[in-house]
Amino acid sequence: MVLILLAWILHGAIGLFAGRPRLSGTLEVAGPAAAVRIARDGEGVPTILARTRADAAFALGFLHGQERFFQMEMLRRMAAGELARFLGPPALGVDRQIRLHRFRARAREIVARMTPFERALIEAYVDGVNAGLADLGSRPFEHRLLLARAEPWAPEDTVLAVFAMYLNLQPARPQRELDRARAAARGGPRLADLLYPQTTPLDAPIDGSRLPEPMLPARLPRLSPAAPAPVRELEYAGSNSWAVAGRLSTSGAALVANDMHLGLSVPGTWYRARLVVGGQLDATGVTLPGTPFIVAGSNGRIAWGFTNSYIDTSDAVIVEETRPGFYRAPGGERPFRVVKERIDTRLGRRTLIVRETIWGPVVGRDALGRLIAMRWTAHEPDAVKLQPFLALEGAASVAEAIAIAKVAALPQQNLVVGDSAGAIGWTIMGQVPARFGFSGQDAVSFADGTKGWRGILPPAEVPAVIDPPSGRLWTANARVVGGEAYAKLGDGGYDTGGRAGRIRDLLFARERFGPADMLAIQLDDVSTRNRFWRDLLVAELSARPEDAALGRLLPFLSPWDGRAVPDSVGFRLVDRFRRLALERLYEGLMGGKPEGPFRTTFAPPQGEGTLRRLLVERPAHLVPPPDASWQAFLDAVLAELVEEVGPDPARFTWGRYGKAGVRHPLARFLPPIGWLTDPRDVPVPGDRSTVRAQSPGFGASERFAVSPGFEADGVFHMPGSQAGNPLAPYYLAGHAAWVEGRATPFLPGRARWTLTLAPAR
């Protein structure tokens, strides 16, 4: 056994040493039409100088293939539902859920329909990836440790990389409707409205609109037994992006700030790059390995960033079976389309039967026993379009960028954009369903034709805000607009608005901003949400003077200044009190907790408003089981809190929990690898409720603040590493600046290594 272990370690070590990226010299390769120069700075950030956009795509692909192929492998395997083939049987459950959507087949169809320009560009990128992979002296060390082949990249894999972001940012089941059905099964539709509201007291949309609170149930019906809870995907992701008009910036151009919050790992989600193409393009920002374009950044004329929109992009469709193998649809009975999906694992082959309707695949039954299909924009024939990404790279104005966004197809994002003339704008980038006959909140039948989708909303009807009078725009995964615009976009699970409100307030606190001011906002660690909970906790502790264990907590609450910082006991006490109360409320009213490892409660982000309301009004008929009163409910929550805190509250600091948690994916399963791959884990300020959104293994995947045309003054942060190989000379470069919040340049620095890719003779 020892010899086998040593052989395995040696096998991986060969990949480390032989799989280091090529940094300098001249390499003749088949693909580029002319020589491409790649100049890397000390942190490994490349400036790619090419004559054509296709040659730039080839060079970017070469770099991705050399630096990030394992990450790309995981993206395509995840989206295709092929993780078990790569990682083994433990991934089979994930594959079964994802394979229902048949994204590999959809990706092939999208590639087949690409325009000649798109196809030429993606093929140049793919050729670059495979050239970079082939130039390594070994397949990546992760592949060697997993005893897996590094199969060539294909055009459909680039589409799968975008589908992987759909799965990262949106649930693979119509989760909100399934949760509401569970609530309705337990206590009727009023209970569903109460537990899954559309508003909270923290809402901070840019148009100032308010939504009505749901009516409280007149009584709580006898709660029916809870059905088994379906597995839920990862917890909600989040991001921040905002902009100020040129009249408010120190440069006179618009100023855009962006930090996209995602799972954190080494290497990071993004790969930094600057693309310089003749006199056509000079764009700097972040790229997604597996794809050939700048995702967010600045091109000298516009700067742009994204936040996940959480608009309603899918629906639960009730499927009415008429007889075995058939269902009711407009115009009559239809047969299910049955597809046998083959799932390969390292221990054999499994078959998954997928039943498809005209609306989408059948994903299971809800708590009311109804068969549910999923209608999702990710299933649209053109759910991924490359052309709009490429057009955005070269856009010259806010108006042009907004027009591009409205015809784009990608996981739906809030686009915040500003231009060198000082204009700013917001819209949704990605397809918006054109619903009719229903709101999208609950599962409905499309069978009689009175409800459904009329395809995708036309570009002219997609909401947008350009040059608001205040000169300020902000988004943070919460509701952005109200009224008719809100009705079009729907609610896919918005955040509470706490971060959005804090950003809004900080933007209105001054009249002039530079990049450093934007970075200060990005690093803000004040939790406005938790002030309510501090006041409530102090009141409840003060009402129980006889309890010595509770009394020991009070001295830590009075001095708390609202910040989520590592040495704060007060913040952690308040935050845990809130979380325990939220989980207890939803566990009682929903009849349990979700199954699976990914979330601990049925509470949505907007459950914040529900919990506040019930604890303020304390309606006796809505006390969650098994508690007999709200007093008993709070007693139980406080007892849990005391048990967690232990005998010494001074040790219950936020920093003992709130660490960065940046790890290599393999180190999560094979911890010894972490000593080679992972940065030192340290406490960091912030929480999911603060602008500096942070929890272990989750946070800002990048931060930047930049004015187009003034990129040299911009700032940038990125956690993890530009490099994927721990032996690269710039491995983990820049990570410490992200942890410490130190400003570093937006543009790449002076060239330290230069590589030329020359056309093969």
C-alpha positions in Angstrom: 0.0 0.0 0.0 2.8 2.4 0.8 4.5 1.7 -2.5 1.2 2.4 -4.3 0.8 5.7 -2.4 4.3 6.8 -3.2 3.8 5.9 -6.9 0.6 7.9 -7.0 2.4 10.9 -5.4 5.2 10.6 -7.9 2.7 10.4 -10.7 1.1 13.7 -9.6 4.5 15.3 -9.0 5.5 14.7 -12.6 2.4 16.6 -13.7 3.5 19.5 -11.5 7.0 19.8 -12.9 6.3 18.9 -16.5 2.9 20.8 -16.6 4.3 24.3 -15.9 3.2 26.9 -18.5 5.5 28.2 -21.2 6.4 31.8 -20.3 8.8 33.1 -22.9 10.5 32.5 -26.2 9.0 31.8 -29.6 6.7 28.9 -30.3 5.6 27.9 -33.8 2.0 26.7 -33.8 -0.6 25.9 -36.3 -3.5 28.3 -36.0 -2.7 32.1 -35.9 -2.6 34.0 -39.2 0.2 36.2 -37.8 2.5 36.3 -34.9 0.9 37.0 -31.5 2.8 38.5 -28.7 1.9 37.6 -25.1 3.6 39.8 -22.4 3.0 38.6 -18.8 3.6 40.9 -15.8 4.9 39.8 -12.4 1.5 38.4 -11.4 1.1 36.4 -14.6 -1.4 38.8 -16.1 -1.0 38.7 -19.9 -1.3 41.5 -22.5 -2.1 39.8 -25.8 -1.1 41.8 -28.9 -2.7 40.4 -32.1 -3.6 41.6 -35.5 -7.1 40.0 -35.6 -9.7 39.1 -33.0 -9.4 35.4 -34.1 -5.7 35.4 -33.4 -6.3 37.0 -30.0 -8.9 34.2 -29.3 -6.2 31.6 -30.2 -3.7 33.2 -27.9 -6.2 33.4 -25.0 -7.2 29.8 -25.6 -3.5 28.8 -25.5 -3.1 30.5 -22.1 -6.3 29.0 -20.7 -5.2 25.6 -21.9 -1.9 25.9 -20.2 -3.0 27.6 -17.0 -6.6 26.5 -16.3 -7.4 23.3 -18.1 -8.5 21.5 -14.9 -11.0 24.3 -14.2 -12.3 24.1 -17.7 -12.6 20.3 -17.4 -14.8 20.8 -14.3 -17.0 23.3 -16.0 -17.7 21.2 -19.0 -18.2 18.0 -16.9 -20.6 19.8 -14.5 -22.7 21.3 -17.3 -22.8 18.0 -19.3 -23.7 15.9 -16.2 -20.5 13.9 -16.7 -18.7 14.4 -13.4 -19.0 10.7 -12.4 -17.0 9.8 -15.4 -14.2 12.1 -14.2 -14.5 12.0 -10.4 -16.2 8.6 -9.9 -19.5 7.4 -8.4 -19.8 10.0 -5.6 -20.7 12.5 -8.3 -23.5 10.4 -9.8 -26.3 12.1 -7.9 -25.3 15.5 -9.3 -25.0 14.0 -12.8 -28.5 12.6 -12.6 -30.0 16.0 -11.7 -28.1 17.9 -14.4 -28.5 15.3 -17.1 -32.2 15.9 -17.2 -31.4 19.1 -19.1 -29.3 17.4 -21.7 -27.0 20.4 -22.0 -24.4 18.6 -24.1 -26.9 17.9 -26.8 -28.1 21.5 -26.6 -24.6 22.8 -26.9 -24.0 20.8 -30.1 -27.2 22.3 -31.6 -26.1 25.8 -30.6 -22.7 25.3 -32.3 -24.4 24.0 -35.4 -26.5 27.1 -35.7 -23.6 29.6 -35.1 -22.9 32.3 -37.6 -19.7 31.9 -39.7 -18.0 34.7 -37.7 -18.9 33.0 -34.3 -17.8 29.6 -35.6 -14.5 30.9 -36.9 -13.8 32.7 -33.6 -14.7 29.7 -31.4 -12.7 27.3 -33.6 -9.7 29.6 -33.3 -10.1 29.6 -29.5 -10.5 25.8 -29.4 -7.4 25.4 -31.5 -5.5 27.6 -29.1 -6.7 25.6 -26.0 -5.6 22.4 -27.6 -2.3 23.8 -28.7 -1.6 25.1 -25.2 -2.5 21.7 -23.7 -0.4 19.8 -26.2 2.6 22.1 -25.4 2.6 21.2 -21.8 5.1 18.5 -20.9 2.3 16.6 -19.1 -1.4 16.7 -18.6 -2.3 18.9 -15.6 -1.3 17.5 -12.2 -5.0 17.2 -11.2 -5.7 14.9 -14.1 -2.7 12.8 -13.1 -3.8 12.5 -9.5 -7.3 11.5 -10.6 -5.8 9.1 -13.2 -7.9 10.8 -15.9 -7.2 11.7 -19.5 -7.2 15.4 -20.6 -9.5 15.1 -23.6 -9.2 17.8 -26.2 -11.4 20.8 -26.0 -14.3 21.1 -28.5 -16.5 24.0 -29.7 -19.4 22.5 -27.8 -17.3 22.6 -24.6 -17.2 26.4 -24.8 -21.0 26.5 -24.9 -21.0 24.1 -21.9 -18.8 26.5 -20.0 -21.5 29.1 -20.3 -24.2 26.5 -19.3 -22.1 25.8 -16.2 -22.6 29.5 -15.2 -26.3 29.0 -15.7 -26.1 26.2 -13.2 -23.8 28.2 -10.9 -26.2 31.2 -10.8 -29.7 29.6 -11.2 -31.3 26.5 -9.7 -31.6 23.4 -12.0 -35.1 22.9 -10.7 -37.9 25.5 -10.4 -37.0 25.8 -6.7 -39.1 28.7 -5.6 -42.3 27.2 -7.0 -41.5 23.8 -5.4 -40.9 25.5 -2.0 -44.1 27.5 -2.3 -46.0 24.3 -3.2 -44.6 22.7 -0.1 -45.8 25.6 2.0 -49.2 25.5 0.3 -49.4 21.8 1.0 -48.6 22.5 4.7 -50.9 25.4 5.3 -52.6 26.8 2.2 -51.7 29.5 -0.3 -51.7 32.3 2.3 -48.9 30.5 4.2 -46.9 30.2 0.9 -47.3 34.0 0.4 -46.2 34.7 4.0 -43.1 32.5 3.8 -42.1 33.4 0.3 -42.8 37.2 0.1 -41.8 39.5 -2.7 -40.6 42.4 -0.5 -38.7 43.1 2.7 -38.2 46.3 4.8 -34.7 46.5 3.3 -35.7 46.8 -0.3 -33.6 49.5 -2.1 -34.5 49.6 -5.8 -33.1 52.3 -7.9 -36.6 53.7 -8.7 -37.6 53.9 -5.0 -40.6 51.7 -5.5 -42.3 49.7 -2.7 -44.2 46.5 -2.9 -47.1 45.5 -0.6 -46.6 43.0 2.2 -48.6 39.8 1.9 -51.7 39.4 4.0 -51.2 37.3 7.1 -53.2 34.1 7.2 -56.3 34.6 9.3 -55.5 31.3 10.9 -52.9 28.6 10.6 -54.6 25.5 9.2 -53.8 22.2 10.6 -50.4 21.6 9.2 -50.3 18.5 7.0 -47.4 16.1 7.2 -44.4 17.3 5.2 -43.4 15.5 2.0 -39.8 14.6 1.5 -37.8 17.7 0.5 -36.1 17.6 -2.9 -32.3 18.3 -2.9 -31.6 22.0 -3.5 -28.7 23.4 -5.3 -26.1 25.6 -3.8 -27.0 28.6 -1.6 -27.8 31.9 -3.3 -24.8 33.6 -4.8 -24.5 37.4 -4.8 -22.6 40.3 -6.4 -22.4 44.1 -6.3 -22.1 46.6 -9.1 -22.7 50.3 -9.3 -21.8 53.4 -11.2 -21.7 57.1 -11.0 -22.0 59.6 -13.8 -19.1 61.6 -15.1 -20.2 64.7 -13.2 -19.6 62.8 -10.0 -16.2 61.3 -10.8 -12.8 62.7 -10.5 -12.0 61.9 -14.1 -15.1 63.3 -15.8 -15.8 59.9 -17.3 -18.3 57.5 -15.7 -16.9 55.4 -12.9 -18.0 51.7 -12.6 -17.4 49.4 -9.7 -17.9 45.6 -9.8 -17.4 42.7 -7.5 -19.0 39.4 -8.5 -19.5 37.0 -5.5 -19.0 33.4 -6.2 -17.5 30.3 -4.7 -13.8 30.9 -4.0 -11.0 28.5 -5.0 -7.5 28.3 -6.3 -7.2 29.1 -9.1 -10.0 31.6 -9.1 -13.1 31.7 -11.3 -11.6 34.3 -13.6 -8.5 34.7 -15.6 -7.2 38.3 -16.0 -6.2 39.5 -19.5 -5.7 42.5 -21.7 -6.6 42.1 -25.3 -5.1 44.5 -27.8 -6.2 43.9 -31.4 -4.6 46.2 -34.0 -6.4 49.5 -33.8 -9.8 47.8 -33.2 -9.8 46.8 -29.6 -8.0 47.4 -26.3 -10.0 45.7 -23.5 -8.9 44.8 -20.1 -10.7 42.7 -17.5 -11.6 39.2 -16.5 -12.2 36.2 -18.8 -13.9 32.9 -18.0 -11.6 30.0 -18.9 -13.4 28.0 -21.6 -14.6 31.1 -23.4 -12.8 33.6 -25.7 -14.0 37.0 -24.5 -13.7 39.6 -21.8 -16.6 39.1 -19.4 -16.3 42.3 -17.4 -13.9 45.2 -17.6 -13.1 48.3 -19.6 -12.2 49.1 -23.2 -11.3 52.8 -23.0 -14.8 53.8 -24.1 -17.1 51.9 -21.8 -16.6 50.0 -18.5 -19.1 47.4 -17.5 -19.8 44.9 -14.7 -22.4 42.4 -13.7 -24.5 41.1 -10.8 -26.7 38.1 -10.9 -30.2 39.4 -11.6 -32.4 36.9 -9.8 -35.2 37.7 -12.2 -37.6 34.8 -12.8 -36.1 32.8 -15.6 -38.0 29.5 -15.2 -41.4 28.1 -14.4 -42.8 25.0 -12.9 -45.4 23.6 -15.4 -48.0 21.1 -14.1 -48.1 18.2 -16.4 -51.5 16.5 -16.7 -51.0 12.9 -17.7 -53.9 11.5 -19.7 -52.7 7.9 -20.0 -49.3 6.2 -19.8 -46.8 8.0 -22.0 -49.1 10.9 -22.9 -50.0 14.3 -21.4 -52.4 17.1 -22.2 -51.2 20.1 -24.2 -52.8 22.9 -26.2 -54.4 21.4 -29.2 -54.8 17.9 -27.7 -52.9 15.0 -26.3 -49.2 14.6 -26.9 -46.7 11.8 -26.2 -43.7 12.4 -23.9 -40.5 12.4 -25.7 -38.4 9.7 -24.0 -34.6 10.0 -24.2 -32.2 7.4 -22.6 -29.2 9.3 -21.3 -26.1 7.1 -20.7 -24.1 8.1 -17.6 -20.6 6.6 -17.5 -18.8 6.2 -14.2 -15.5 4.7 -13.4 -17.3 1.6 -12.1 -19.7 1.1 -15.0 -22.5 2.6 -16.9 -26.0 3.8 -15.8 -29.0 4.8 -17.8 -31.2 7.7 -17.0 -34.7 8.0 -18.6 -35.5 11.6 -19.4 -39.1 12.5 -20.2 -39.5 15.7 -22.1 -42.6 17.8 -22.8 -43.1 20.7 -25.3 -42.3 23.0 -22.3 -39.2 21.2 -21.0 -38.0 18.1 -19.1 -40.0 16.5 -16.3 -38.0 17.2 -13.1 -40.2 15.4 -10.6 -43.3 15.9 -8.4 -44.0 18.7 -6.0 -45.3 18.4 -2.5 -48.9 18.4 -3.8 -48.1 15.3 -5.8 -48.3 17.1 -9.2 -45.9 16.1 -12.0 -43.7 19.1 -12.8 -41.8 20.0 -16.0 -39.4 22.9 -16.1 -39.7 25.7 -18.6 -36.3 27.5 -18.5 -34.6 30.1 -20.7 -31.5 27.9 -20.5 -33.5 25.4 -22.8 -34.1 28.0 -25.5 -32.5 27.0 -28.8 -30.4 30.2 -28.6 -29.7 30.2 -24.9 -26.0 31.0 -25.5 -24.9 33.6 -28.0 -21.3 34.5 -28.4 -21.8 37.5 -30.7 -23.2 39.9 -28.1 -20.3 39.2 -25.7 -17.8 40.1 -28.5 -19.8 43.1 -29.4 -19.8 44.3 -25.8 -16.0 44.1 -25.7 -15.9 46.8 -28.4 -19.0 48.9 -27.6 -18.3 52.7 -27.6 -21.2 54.1 -25.5 -23.8 53.2 -22.9 -26.6 53.3 -25.5 -24.7 50.8 -27.7 -24.0 48.5 -24.7 -27.6 48.6 -23.6 -28.8 47.7 -27.1 -26.3 44.8 -27.2 -27.4 43.5 -23.8 -31.0 43.3 -24.8 -30.3 40.8 -27.6 -27.8 38.8 -25.6 -28.4 35.2 -24.3 -26.5 34.2 -21.2 -27.4 33.6 -17.5 -29.4 36.7 -16.9 -27.4 39.5 -15.3 -27.8 43.1 -14.2 -25.5 45.0 -16.5 -24.1 48.2 -15.1 -22.2 50.3 -17.7 -20.6 53.7 -17.9 -18.9 55.5 -20.8 -16.1 57.9 -21.3 -18.6 60.7 -22.0 -20.0 60.3 -18.5 -23.2 58.4 -19.2 -24.3 55.4 -17.1 -27.0 52.8 -17.6 -28.6 49.6 -16.3 -30.5 46.8 -18.0 -30.9 43.0 -17.9 -28.4 41.2 -20.1 -30.0 37.9 -21.2 -33.3 36.6 -22.3 -36.5 37.6 -20.3 -39.5 35.2 -20.6 -42.6 36.8 -22.1 -45.2 35.3 -19.8 -48.9 35.6 -20.2 -51.8 34.6 -18.0 -49.8 34.1 -14.8 -47.2 35.8 -12.6 -44.6 33.0 -12.5 -44.8 32.6 -8.7 -46.6 29.3 -8.5 -46.7 26.1 -10.6 -49.5 26.3 -13.2 -50.7 24.2 -16.1 -50.0 25.4 -19.7 -52.3 22.7 -21.1 -55.3 24.9 -22.0 -53.3 27.6 -23.7 -54.5 30.4 -21.3 -51.1 30.5 -19.6 -47.6 30.2 -20.9 -44.7 31.9 -22.6 -44.9 33.9 -25.8 -41.2 33.2 -26.4 -38.8 35.8 -25.2 -39.5 39.5 -24.4 -38.7 41.7 -27.4 -35.6 43.9 -26.8 -37.8 47.1 -26.8 -39.7 45.8 -23.8 -36.7 44.8 -21.6 -36.5 47.4 -18.8 -33.6 49.8 -18.7 -32.5 52.9 -16.8 -30.1 55.4 -18.5 -28.7 58.5 -16.9 -30.9 58.7 -13.8 -31.2 62.3 -12.4 -29.2 61.4 -9.3 -26.2 60.2 -11.5 -26.1 57.0 -9.5 -27.0 53.4 -10.2 -26.6 50.3 -7.9 -27.4 46.6 -8.0 -26.8 43.9 -5.4 -29.0 40.9 -6.4 -32.1 42.6 -5.0 -35.1 44.0 -6.8 -33.9 46.9 -9.0 -37.2 48.2 -10.3 -40.9 48.1 -9.5 -44.2 48.6 -11.3 -44.6 47.3 -14.9 -40.9 46.6 -15.2 -41.0 44.4 -12.1 -44.0 42.5 -13.5 -42.1 41.7 -16.6 -38.9 40.6 -14.8 -40.6 38.6 -12.0 -39.0 37.4 -8.8 -36.5 34.5 -9.0 -35.5 34.9 -5.3 -34.1 38.4 -4.8 -31.8 39.2 -2.0 -33.2 41.3 0.9 -31.8 44.6 -0.3 -29.6 45.2 2.7 -26.4 45.4 0.6 -28.1 47.4 -2.1 -29.4 49.9 0.6 -26.0 50.3 2.1 -24.4 50.9 -1.3 -27.1 53.5 -2.1 -26.5 55.3 1.1 -22.8 55.4 0.7 -23.2 56.7 -2.9 -25.4 59.5 -1.7 -23.0 60.4 1.2 -20.7 62.3 -1.1 -20.6 64.2 -4.4 -17.2 63.2 -5.9 -15.7 59.7 -6.3 -12.4 58.2 -7.5 -11.5 54.5 -7.8 -10.1 54.5 -4.3 -13.5 55.7 -3.0 -15.3 52.9 -4.8 -12.8 50.3 -3.3 -13.6 51.7 0.1 -17.3 51.0 -0.5 -16.5 47.5 -1.8 -14.7 46.8 1.5 -17.4 48.2 3.7 -18.2 45.6 6.4 -21.2 47.3 8.1 -24.3 45.0 8.4 -27.3 47.3 8.4 -29.5 44.2 8.3 -28.3 43.0 11.7 -29.0 46.3 13.6 -32.6 45.2 14.0 -31.5 41.9 15.4 -29.0 43.5 17.8 -31.9 45.6 19.2 -34.2 42.6 19.5 -31.5 40.4 21.1 -30.7 43.1 23.7 -34.4 43.4 24.5 -34.8 39.7 24.9 -31.7 39.2 27.1 -32.7 42.2 29.2 -36.1 40.6 29.8 -34.5 37.5 31.3 -32.3 39.0 34.1 -32.5 35.7 36.1 -30.6 33.8 33.4 -26.8 34.1 34.1 -25.8 32.4 30.9 -27.7 35.0 28.8 -26.5 37.8 31.0 -22.9 37.0 30.1 -23.8 37.9 26.4 -25.1 41.4 27.1 -21.7 43.2 27.6 -20.6 42.2 24.1 -23.7 43.7 22.4 -23.7 47.3 23.6 -20.3 48.2 22.1 -21.0 46.5 18.8 -20.7 49.1 16.0 -22.5 47.2 13.3 -19.3 45.9 11.7 -18.6 42.3 10.7 -14.9 42.2 11.7 -12.9 39.2 12.9 -12.5 40.3 16.5 -16.2 41.1 17.0 -18.1 38.9 19.4 -21.2 41.2 19.1 -21.6 40.6 15.4 -21.4 36.9 15.7 -23.9 36.7 18.5 -26.4 38.8 16.6 -25.9 37.0 13.4 -26.3 33.6 15.0 -29.4 34.7 16.9 -31.0 35.8 13.6 -30.0 32.7 11.8 -31.2 30.3 14.5 -34.5 32.1 14.6 -34.9 32.0 10.9 -34.1 28.3 10.7 -36.5 27.5 13.6 -39.3 29.4 12.0 -39.1 27.7 8.6 -38.4 24.3 10.1 -41.6 24.6 12.1 -43.8 25.9 9.4 -42.4 23.9 6.6 -42.2 20.7 8.5 -38.4 20.1 8.5 -35.2 20.9 6.7 -34.2 20.3 3.1 -32.5 17.0 2.3 -29.0 17.0 0.9 -25.8 18.9 1.9 -26.3 22.3 0.2 -28.7 24.3 2.4 -29.9 24.1 6.0 -33.3 25.8 5.7 -36.2 26.4 3.4 -35.9 30.1 4.2 -35.4 32.4 1.1 -33.4 35.6 1.4 -36.7 37.5 1.6 -37.6 35.4 4.6 -35.9 38.2 6.5 -39.0 40.3 6.2 -41.3 37.4 7.2 -39.3 36.8 10.4 -39.1 40.4 11.4 -42.8 40.9 10.8 -43.8 37.9 12.9 -41.5 38.8 15.8 -42.8 42.4 15.8 -46.5 41.5 15.5 -46.3 38.1 17.3 -49.7 36.8 16.1 -50.6 34.0 18.4 -52.2 31.8 15.7 -48.9 31.8 13.6 -46.5 30.4 16.2 -44.5 27.7 14.5 -44.7 24.1 15.9 -43.6 22.7 18.3 -43.6 26.0 20.3 -46.7 27.0 22.2 -46.0 30.7 22.1 -43.6 33.3 20.7 -42.0 33.5 24.1 -41.3 29.7 24.0 -40.0 30.1 20.4 -37.5 32.8 21.5 -36.5 30.8 24.6 -35.6 27.9 22.4 -33.6 30.1 20.1 -31.7 31.6 23.0 -31.0 28.2 24.4 -29.5 27.1 21.1 -27.4 30.3 21.0 -26.1 29.8 24.6 -25.1 26.2 23.7 -23.2 27.3 20.6 -21.4 30.1 22.5 -20.1 27.9 25.3 -18.8 29.0 28.7 -16.5 31.8 27.4 -18.4 34.3 25.1 -15.1 36.2 24.6 -13.9 33.3 22.4 -17.0 33.5 20.2 -15.5 35.9 17.7 -16.5 36.3 14.1 -13.0 35.5 13.0 -13.2 32.0 14.4 -15.8 31.3 11.7 -15.4 34.0 9.1 -12.3 32.9 7.3 -11.5 33.2 3.6 -11.8 29.4 3.0 -10.0 29.6 -0.4 -9.0 26.1 -1.3 -8.2 24.0 -4.4 -11.2 21.8 -5.3 -9.2 18.6 -4.9 -8.0 19.7 -1.5 -11.5 19.7 -0.2 -11.5 15.9 -0.7 -7.8 15.2 -0.5 -6.7 17.6 2.3 -3.0 16.8 2.1 -2.9 18.4 -1.4 -3.8 21.7 0.3 -0.3 22.3 1.8 0.9 22.7 -1.8 -2.1 24.4 -3.4 -3.9 26.5 -0.8 -3.1 30.0 0.6 -3.0 30.3 4.4 -6.5 30.5 5.7 -7.0 33.7 7.6 -10.0 35.6 9.1 -11.4 38.3 6.8 -14.0 41.0 7.5 -17.5 40.9 6.0 -20.5 38.7 5.8 -23.2 37.9 3.3 -25.2 40.8 4.6 -22.4 43.4 4.1 -21.1 45.0 0.9 -17.9 43.1 1.5 -19.9 39.9 1.1 -18.0 37.0 2.6 -18.3 33.6 4.1 -15.9 30.6 4.2 -15.3 29.6 0.5 -17.5 32.4 -0.8 -16.9 36.1 -1.6 -15.7 38.6 -4.2 -14.3 36.6 -7.1 -12.9 39.9 -8.3 -13.1 43.6 -7.5 -12.5 46.5 -9.8 -13.3 50.2 -10.0 -12.4 52.0 -13.3 -13.4 54.9 -15.5 -13.2 54.1 -19.3 -10.3 56.0 -20.8 -8.6 56.2 -17.4 -7.7 52.6 -16.9 -4.3 53.5 -15.5 -6.0 55.0 -12.5 -8.3 52.0 -11.9 -8.0 49.4 -9.1 -8.3 45.6 -9.2 -8.4 42.6 -6.8 -8.7 38.9 -7.4 -8.4 36.0 -4.9 -6.7 32.7 -5.5 -4.3 32.6 -8.3 -3.9 33.5 -12.0 -2.0 30.3 -12.3 -3.3 26.8 -12.0 0.0 25.2 -11.4 1.5 25.7 -7.9 5.0 25.8 -9.4 4.3 28.8 -11.7 6.4 31.7 -10.5 3.4 33.9 -9.9 1.2 31.3 -8.1 -1.0 33.1 -5.6 0.3 36.5 -6.6 -2.3 39.2 -5.8 -4.1 37.0 -3.3 -2.7 38.8 -0.3 -3.9 42.2 -1.7 -7.4 40.8 -2.0 -7.3 39.6 1.6 -5.9 42.8 3.0 -8.0 45.1 0.8 -4.9 46.9 -0.7 -5.4 48.7 -3.9 -3.5 47.3 -6.9 -3.6 48.4 -10.5 -6.4 47.6 -12.9 -4.0 47.3 -15.9 -1.3 44.7 -16.2 2.2 45.9 -15.1 5.5 45.9 -16.8 6.3 42.8 -18.9 8.4 40.2 -17.1 8.0 37.3 -19.5 7.3 37.6 -23.2 6.1 34.7 -25.4 5.5 34.9 -29.2 3.2 32.4 -30.9 4.3 32.3 -34.5 2.4 30.7 -37.4 3.9 27.3 -38.1 5.9 27.2 -41.4 
